[in-house]
Amino acid sequence: MAIIPGEQKLESSFVDPQKKKQKKMVYIFILVIVLIAAVLYFSFFRKEAAPSPADSTVGGAGAAATPSSVDQQVKLIEAVSQIKLDNPLLKDKKFEALTSSGQFPLTIGEKGRANPFAGF
């Protein structure tokens, strides 16, 4: 096969769609890598915000007894005490007729054999 100046290659028309497809796949691959990096950053590596005083437990270990935290805890207790559970299901006769079918507290019996693989 001789190289003649000015002669067009017939293969170039078949290679161009393949190159376009390959270029598109490279862009998609880069996009997927960027999305994975963003998900990893926001789910694992981003620092958590400091918990607010409302998230702390009342009188829990390490709870600071500052006046503002005590006021917030008192407000939280008052808000919880004002919750009404007036559900008609709880007043239904069928619900009230339910009885316990076991004894409480449950007693746990002996647990298996010392060697479960030993023959009987």
C-alpha positions, 0 to 999 in steps of 0.5 A: 500500500503506497502513501499518496499525498491528497488521498483520503483514507476511507477508514477515517469515516468509520473511526470518527463515530468510535472516537466520539463514543469514546470521548462521551464515555470518558466524560461520563466516567469523569462525571461518575467519579465526581459524583462518588467523590461528592457522596463520600465527602458529604457522608463520611468526611464532613464534620458534624455540627455541634449538638444543640442543647435541645438534643441533650438529655435532661440531667444526663452525664456530662450535662452542664447546669448553666441557667440557659440549659436548665431553662431549656430543659424546663421548657422541654419538660413542660412541652412534653407534659402537655402532650395529650394522647386522646386516641379513640383506639385506646378507648375502644371496647375491643382494645380494653378487652385485650388481656396479657397471655404471658407472665411478666417478667419473662424467665429465661431457661437454660441455654443449650449444651456446653458443647453443641457438637458433642454426640447425644 
